[in-house]
Amino acid sequence: MLNGWVVSVVFITLLVSLCNPRGVSDIKTLDFSQTHTHALFSFLSTLQYDFYRESCPNAENIVRSSVANIYSHHHDISASLLRLFFHDCFIQGCDASILLDPITGDETYSTEKQAIPNLTLKGFHEIDQIKEELERVCPRVVSCADILSLATRDAVVLAGGPFYPVFTGRRDSTRAYFKEAMADMPRPDDSINRTLYLFATRGLDERDMVSLLGAHNIGKIGCQFILNRLYNFSGTNLPDPSIDPEFLNQMRSKCQEKENNDNSGSQDHMSPASSPVSKEASVEKLRRSTLDMSYFQELSSALSSEGGFDTHYYKSLLSGRGLLYADQQLMANEKTGRLVQGYASDDGSTFRRDFARAMVKLSVLDVLTGSQGQIRERCGY
């Protein structure tokens, strides 16, 4: 009982601090609605802060030290885990269904890993490494869903992002959701209306959406997600007419049309009905592709190894230099455009605060708890 009150006080304090951001005085504060607040607090009876304090007391320390070790060798792990976590939670909740491997010999069963929007995801091996460490200490205790949630938070902090509490006690899904991943993941060429709709159906409002998309500021964006915008926008065989000509030339110098031909059809546009086997060649091309771009440069046009949790992404959008069409579309809506302006206008504290708030909301979406789901021995199956 005492633990529940302590968690409630901690969480209420967090919500109060995150719902009233500084530096955006011209934007109407988007507080939690009654429905969303109820949904957030409803998990307190199942998820807990430090859920493994008795069953595996060192669990969070093991995750944290493992992520720190991986980060010391590969700084890009922060962006990889953040994207992997988002793709997991956005489809049927934070249940580690994204980690499930295909069943050998069963071509009728497709996993989320095989869905087109997920073909370029990374970080699976690192999550498996952390799981192996935990299994040696606490067999079949810590879920893969919790490992991914904790590892993502720790990787965000290492990349210079904000700390936020991760409540644990999730359980792992027994199945994957291929069709849902094909249909419901945000796409790089989405309009602002579709992006808003996808987030809203998951209880995430405009502020959540704009702050979460700010994570595009770290890591790199593969050319395969930009090429159609540069060479064949909406099937016209012409570039997106809204791109500034100078910026278009800069992007084309990095992402050339030869790569477009080599990866034809790779930008999330292969038919959902295509079998996983028929896609193998295209998948390998996607995974081998090393051409990419980043928001973390002066002109967003050169190769970059890493970025940071600052406001460069939002400043790029203000100047019309969004790399993805869906990113630049944030300026096409009054509410999201004003949020972009607000985040770009201060020292980054408002963005970081709202990002932390949004990550807490995202991390508790449709979680499995109690006797639901399972605790996997290996995250892939």
N, C-alpha and C positions, 0 to 999 in steps of 0.2 A: 504493500500500500504506500509506504514511504517512498519507494523508488518511483512509483507512478507520479506522486506529487512533485518529486525533484525534477523528473523529466518534464512535467508540465510547466514548471516554473522556468526551467532552462529554455524550453521551446517558446513559451510566451514572450520571454525576454528577447529571443532571437527575432520573432515575428514583429515585435514592436520596433526593434532597431532597423529591420529591413524594410518595413512597410512605409517608412517616412523618410525617404532619401533626401540628402542635401544636394544643393546645386542645380535643381531642376524646378525652380520656382514658377516657371511659366507653364509647367505641365501639371494637369490635374492628377493628383496622386491616385494610383490604381490600387486601392486597398483590397485585401482578400474579401471576396463576397461571402455571404453567410454560407452558401453551399460549399465553396472551396474551403473555407475555414473548418466546416464540419468534416469534410473529407480528410483534411490534414490531421485533425485531432483524433479521428476515428482509428488511426493506426496505432495510437498510444497503448491500446489494450493488447496489441500483438507484437509490434516492433518495440524495441527498447534501446536505450543508450547503454552500450557495453553489455550487450546480450550474452556474450560468451565469458563473462567474468568468472563463472564457476565451472562451466563445461570445458573451456579452453582459454584460460586467463591470458595467455600470451598471444592470442590470435591477432589482435590489431597491431601489436608490436612486430610480429612476424611479417605481416603484410607491409607495414611501413618500412621496415628495414630492407625487405626484398625489393620494393619499388625504388627505394633510394639507391640500392646497388645497381639496378637496371638503368636508372636515370643517369648514374655516373658514367655509364658507357654509351648510352643512347638517349640524348635529350629529347628526341622526337617521340619517345614513349608517352609523354604527356598528351600530345595531340592524338596519338593512336588510341589510348585508353579512353579519352574523353569522347571521341567519335564512336568507339565500340559501345560504351555505356549508353550514349544517346540512342543509338540504333536498337539496343536491347530494350530500353525502357519505353521507347516510343511505340513499339509493337507489342501489345498485350501485357505491358508492364515490365517491371524490373525483376525478371525471373530467370535470367541466364539462358533463355531459349536460343539466343543468338550464338551461343557457344556449341550447340549440338552439331555433331558431325553427321554426314550422310551415312546411311546404312549400306554397307558393302553388298552389292548384288541386288539391291532393291531399288530399281529405277522408278518405281511408282511413288516413292517417298522423297520429297524434296525438303531441304532444311532452309532456314533463314540465311545461312551462309551462302547458299546457292542463288538467292534472290539477287537480281541485277543491282539494286542500290547498295548491296553489301559485299560485292565482289572485291572491292579494294580495301576492305577493312583490315586492320592489322592489330596486333596485341594478343592474339589467341595463345601463342606460344608462351608469352610472359605470364598470362593468367594461369596456364597449365603449370608453369614452374612454381608459382606461389602456392597453388593447390597441392602440389607434391610435397612442398615443405610442411604445409599444415597437416597433411595426411600422416606424415611421419610422427607428428606430435599428438595430434587429436584426430584419429581416424573417423571418417563419416560424421563429423560434427559441424564443421563450418561450410556453409553452402557456397556454391560458385557465385550465386547472385550477390551475396554479401561481400565476397572477395572482390568482385568487379566493382561494386559500389565503393568499398573502402580504398581499393587501389587507385580508382579514378580520383577521389578526393585528395589522396596523398600525392598523386602525380600533378594535379592542379596546383597544389601548394608549392611543390618543387619548381614548377614553371613560373612562380611568382604570383600565382593566383590567390584568391582569398580562402581562408580556412572556413569550413562549414561543418556542422555536426552530421554524422551519418548514423542513423538509427538502424539497428541490426535485428536479425531474426527472420530474414527472408528465407524462403525455400525455393528449390529449383523446379522449373517446369519439367514435365515428363514428355513434352512434345514441342516441336518447332512450328512456326506459323509462316510458311513460305508465301501463301497467297496474300496474306495480310501485309507482309513485308513488300511484296511487289506492288500492292495497290496503295498503301497508306504512308509510305515514307516520303517526306518532302524531297522534291527533285530540284536539281540546279537550275532548271528552266521554269520553275513554278511562278505563277503570278502571285501578287501579294494577297489576293483574295483566297486562293487555294491554301497558301501557307498559313494565313490567319485561321482558316477553317480547320485545318489539320491540328493546329495547336489548341484551338478552342475546344474541340471535341475531347481533348485530354485534360481539360480544366486549366489550361495555361493561357494567360491573357496576353495582351499586346506587350506589356512590360517584360513578362517572362520570355516571350518569343524574341524580342529585340536583344535582350541581354544574353540569352543563350546563343543566339547567332553570332554574338561578339566573340565566341570561342574560335571563329574562323580566323581570328587575329594570330593564333598560334599555329605552328605547323605549316604545312604546304597544301596547296590545292592542285591536284593533277590536271595536266592539260586536257585530258579526256573529258573533263567536266566543263571546259570552256570552249572547246573547239567549235561546236555547232554555233555558238554565239559569234564566233569570229569569222566563220566561213559559210555557214548554212543556217542562218537564223530562221526558225519556223519553216524550214523546207524551201527557202527562197533562193538558195545558193548565193546569198549575199550576207554581209555582216549585219549585226543588230544596228539599225540606223541611229539608236540613241547613244552609241559609244562615240566619244570625242575622237576625231580622226587621228590626232597625235597619240592618244592612248591606245587606239586600235593598232597603230603601227608598232608601238612598243610591245603590246601583247603578242602580235603576230610574229615578231622577231624571236620571241621565246617559244611560242607554240605554233609550229609551222604546219602548213597544209599536208605535208607528207605524213606527219603523225596522224592527221585527220583521216587520211586514206588508209593508213595501217590499222587504225582502230575504228574503222567505220562501223557505226551501229553500237559503239560501246558506251555511249553516254546515257545509260539507263533507258535506251529505246529499243532494245531487243524485245521480241514478242514474249509476253508472259507465258505463252503456251509452249515456247521452245523448251525442249528437254535439257536438263543439266548436262547430259553427255554431248549434245550438239553444240554446246557453248564452250567446250573445253579450250579450243584454240583462242577464242576471243578473251576468255578469262586469263589465259597465260599472257596474252599481249598486255592486258590491263595491269597485271601484277608486275610485269617486267618494265613497264613504262617508268622512266626516270625524269621525264620532263614535267616540271611543275613550277608554280608561281606562289608568291606569298604576299600578304598584306603588309608584312613587316619590312618594307623598304620605302624609300622616299617616293618612288614612282610606281610601286607595286608591280615591277616588271622584271626583276632579276631573281635568280635562284637564291633561296635563303634556307639555312639549316634550322632556324628556329625563330620564334617570335616571342611576344610577352603579353601579359595581361594589362595592356594600356589601351588608349583610345584611338590608336592608329586606324583601326578598322572603320570606326565611325567617321573619322576625318576623311578617309578615302571615299566613303559614300557621299559625304557632303560635296566633295569636289567632282562627283560623277565617275569615280574610278573604282567602282565595285567590280570584282573579278567575275563573280557569278551573277547571272541575270536575276536570280531570286534575291541575292543580297542587295543589288541596286534597287530592286523593287520596294525596299523599305522606304524609299523616298517618294514613292507613288501614293502613299496613304498619309492622311493628315496626322493621325495619332502616332503611327510608327515613325514618320518623318520628324515629328517634334521630339520623340524619344531619342532618335539619332542625334539631333541637334543638342539635346541636353547632355547626352553622354560625351559628346565631342567637346563640350564647352568647359569642362572642369578638369581636375587633375586625375581623373579615373576613379575616384572614391565612390561616386554614384553608380557607375557601371559595376564595380567590384561588389558593392553591397547588393545590388539587384541580381547580379549573377549568382551570388551565394544563396539568396532567397529562392531563386528559380531552381537551382540545383537541389535544394531541399525538397521542393514540390515535385520535381521530376523523379527524385530517388524513391518516392513512396507511391508512385503510380501503380495501382492494381497488383500489389505484392501478394505473393502466396505465403501463408504463415500457418502455424499450428500443425495440423495433420495434412494440410494441402501439399501437393507436389511431393518432392523427395529431397534428400541430401545426396548428391552424386559423389561417387568415389573419384571419378574423373570427370572433368567438366565437358568433355566432348561426347560423352554417352553415359 
